[in-house]
């Protein structure tokens, strides 16, 4: 068991002893990958590519595809910038139109 010193000052001079701590904080900005509608790809092509890009379930990919079809776009992934760029790249393999936003 480690012992923690009970005296935090020098009793002869009454000087406070300070401990120095260093904290590292990494801030990661959230990003999102937006998929836009087009008139060239079938529903099955888009569903398959969303699954390939994000690893989501068939039903979630189908919901994204319907959202893209009905509203013109869908946020298919939220997370770290690097992963958003990977998702975008996979979607664009079949010439789907995407945008990564912060």
C-alpha positions in Angstrom: 0.0 0.0 0.0 1.4 3.4 -0.9 1.6 6.0 1.8 0.5 9.5 1.2 2.5 12.2 3.1 0.4 13.8 5.7 2.4 17.1 5.9 2.0 19.4 2.9 4.2 22.1 4.3 7.6 22.3 5.8 7.0 22.8 9.6 10.3 24.6 10.2 9.7 27.4 7.7 6.0 27.0 7.0 6.5 27.1 3.3 3.9 25.4 1.2 5.1 22.5 -0.9 3.4 22.5 -4.2 3.0 19.5 -6.5 3.2 20.0 -10.2 0.7 18.1 -12.3 0.4 18.1 -16.1 -2.9 17.3 -17.7 -3.2 16.5 -21.4 -6.5 17.3 -23.0 -7.2 16.3 -26.6 -10.1 18.0 -28.2 -11.7 16.2 -31.2 -14.1 18.2 -33.2 -17.2 16.2 -34.2 -17.7 15.9 -38.0 -20.5 14.4 -40.1 -20.6 12.7 -43.5 -23.6 13.9 -45.6 -24.8 11.8 -48.5 -26.8 13.6 -51.3 -29.4 12.3 -53.6 -28.8 11.6 -57.2 -30.7 10.1 -60.1 -28.2 7.5 -61.2 -28.0 4.9 -58.4 -30.5 2.3 -57.4 -31.8 1.9 -53.9 -29.9 -1.4 -53.6 -26.6 0.1 -54.7 -26.9 3.0 -52.2 -27.9 0.6 -49.3 -25.1 -1.7 -50.1 -22.5 1.1 -50.2 -23.7 2.7 -46.9 -23.4 -0.7 -45.2 -19.9 -1.1 -46.7 -18.9 2.5 -45.6 -20.4 2.6 -42.1 -20.9 -1.0 -41.1 -24.5 -0.3 -40.1 -27.4 -2.7 -40.4 -29.4 -3.1 -43.5 -32.5 -1.5 -42.0 -30.5 1.6 -40.9 -28.9 1.9 -44.4 -32.3 1.6 -45.9 -33.6 4.4 -43.7 -30.7 6.6 -44.8 -31.4 5.8 -48.4 -35.1 6.7 -48.0 -34.2 10.0 -46.3 -31.8 10.8 -49.1 -34.5 10.1 -51.7 -37.2 12.0 -49.9 -35.3 15.0 -48.5 -32.2 15.2 -50.8 -29.6 14.3 -48.2 -28.9 12.3 -45.0 -26.2 12.4 -42.4 -24.9 8.8 -42.7 -22.1 9.1 -40.1 -21.2 11.3 -37.1 -17.9 11.1 -35.4 -14.2 11.8 -35.7 -13.0 13.6 -38.9 -10.7 10.8 -40.0 -13.5 8.2 -39.9 -15.9 10.6 -41.7 -13.3 11.0 -44.5 -13.1 7.2 -44.7 -16.9 6.8 -44.9 -17.0 9.5 -47.6 -14.3 7.9 -49.6 -16.1 4.5 -49.6 -19.4 6.1 -50.6 -17.6 7.9 -53.4 -16.1 4.7 -54.8 -19.4 4.3 -56.8 -19.6 8.0 -57.5 -22.1 8.9 -54.8 -21.9 12.6 -53.8 -20.9 13.4 -50.2 -19.7 16.2 -48.1 -17.9 16.2 -44.8 -18.9 19.0 -42.4 -18.0 20.2 -39.0 
